[in-house]
Amino acid sequence: MQPQDHLPSRSSSPDRVLTSIEESLVKDVVPCRNLGSFVTTLHSEPVCKLVAQSLHKNQACMEEYPSISKFKQACISILADLWNKQSSDSPYGLATTGSSEAIQLAGVAMRNVWMAKSVGNRRPNVIFGSNAHVCVAKFAQYFDVEPRVIPVSSGSGYTLDPLLLHGRVDQHTIGVFLTLGTTYTGHCDPISDVAAYLDKLQCESGFDIPIHVDAASGGFVLPFSAAHDGPAWDFRIPRVVSINASGHKFGFAPSTVGWLLWRDPGLVPENLMLESSYLRGSQSEFTLSFSRSGASVVGQYYNFQHLGLEGYRRKISQLLETAYSIGSQLEDTGYFHCLSNAHNHCRGCGNQPPGIPVVVFTFSETFKKQAPSASLADVGDRMLEQGFAIPHYRLQTWGSEGEDIEVLRMVIREDTRDQVRIASRCLVDIVASTVVVSNE
Ligand SMILES: *Cc1c(COP(=O)(O)O)cnc(C)c1O
């Protein structure tokens, strides 16, 4: 039945409405077969119970629901530790609706810090790679900041090349946005290298350019993986002023919750802390949204306490292991080439590059020669017929000769681990059949 787009004049029985809505919902892709999404689709029973108990508690009613505010502060402290706050730091943090809101706020704060120092009325600019999530470009557009986009390609390892900052940074640059675990290929920008470049630039030109780290996925992966002992990416780097992550991605919290931490409250200009007094007590917070259920915050806190460091390490390593093995298996067929680097781990390359549990792949060069007319988009469509949603997208001009690279992406989550195995076999069958067809 199609949803009714007008308000019925009369009431209906709950059962009737419930049944008709349920009939519609069951036709969606089964969440555990939605292989493209990063957002948590499996919630334990205690989490569901806590969500039901806190769904009606508005985060904005801080006086009435002090428990929600306390859980929020506890999560912020936990993240400050995971992201290696320094002894001289006193981080200030927020729960947001997700990384998108967090990124807007991080940008606004940077812009205001810049405004306080700038003279004249020049338009500020912000620097990010073409591998940044669309919400960074949104920030620039919505808040009238000139976007200076650094092209990323296979040649730069799908990450931002610090040398390309040359000539793009000036006294009107509010900051550089870097990504820890990109949406497109799962790679991590070389944050310490960019910081080193900006240190050098500061010595030469005096420009003091801050870094924001969009760790939407990586913020909950790197602290719990082997990358923990790798290069610093977080508050260990003095130039990193703020970091965001999505609790509802690898934080395993129910959607929607994001986290944004600044190293120091002084980085959030006071004129952004607007006061409101229409709920009990007066509150000054720096957010875009006001009313929001506290349920996802409670779910995040539960996960932290239940899983602990041990549990997060176990889960994250299982997800990465699955990404390694699926990536390797796909490459072993000879049909595919993986852009994501998670699978390199079991290729014995020694230093495992930091990454997140995704498998992003395209046709191998050999296969393209065998089946020149094969289409990755068609493969994605055929997978959907089998009930698996696997996004297909085009990385514009990311190829070694400036050509586009078409890819499919599978995100490994707790409840997709088995499904991804089934899906990969299915993928290989579909692709194998195209070879036969094109040979006929
Ligand atoms: C998912 C994602 C975002 C947006 O986060 P939401 O939590 O969906 O708002 C931003 N940046 C990156 C790198 C992401 O993967």
The ligand as an SDF file (V2000), in Angstrom:
LIG
                    3D

 15 15  0  0  0  0  0  0  0  0999 V2000
   29.7350    9.7460    7.7050 C   0  0  0  0  0  0  0  0  0  0  0  0
   30.7420   10.7910    7.5550 C   0  0  0  0  0  0  0  0  0  0  0  0
   30.4200   12.1310    7.7920 C   0  0  0  0  0  0  0  0  0  0  0  0
   29.0140   12.5690    8.1230 C   0  0  0  0  0  0  0  0  0  0  0  0
   28.6780   12.0350    9.3780 O   0  0  0  0  0  0  0  0  0  0  0  0
   27.2010   11.8280    9.8970 P   0  0  0  0  0  0  0  0  0  0  0  0
   27.4470   11.2390   11.2380 O   0  0  0  0  0  0  0  0  0  0  0  0
   26.5160   10.9200    8.9460 O   0  0  0  0  0  0  0  0  0  0  0  0
   26.5630   13.1680    9.9710 O   0  0  0  0  0  0  0  0  0  0  0  0
   31.4270   13.0580    7.6980 C   0  0  0  0  0  0  0  0  0  0  0  0
   32.6830   12.6870    7.3840 N   0  0  0  0  0  0  0  0  0  0  0  0
   33.0310   11.4150    7.1350 C   0  0  0  0  0  0  0  0  0  0  0  0
   34.4410   11.0810    6.7900 C   0  0  0  0  0  0  0  0  0  0  0  0
   32.0650   10.4160    7.2140 C   0  0  0  0  0  0  0  0  0  0  0  0
   32.4050    9.1480    6.9570 O   0  0  0  0  0  0  0  0  0  0  0  0
  1  2  1  0
  2  3  1  0
  2 14  2  0
  3  4  1  0
  3 10  2  0
  4  5  1  0
  5  6  1  0
  6  7  2  0
  6  8  1  0
  6  9  1  0
 10 11  1  0
 11 12  2  0
 12 13  1  0
 12 14  1  0
 14 15  1  0
M  END
$$$$
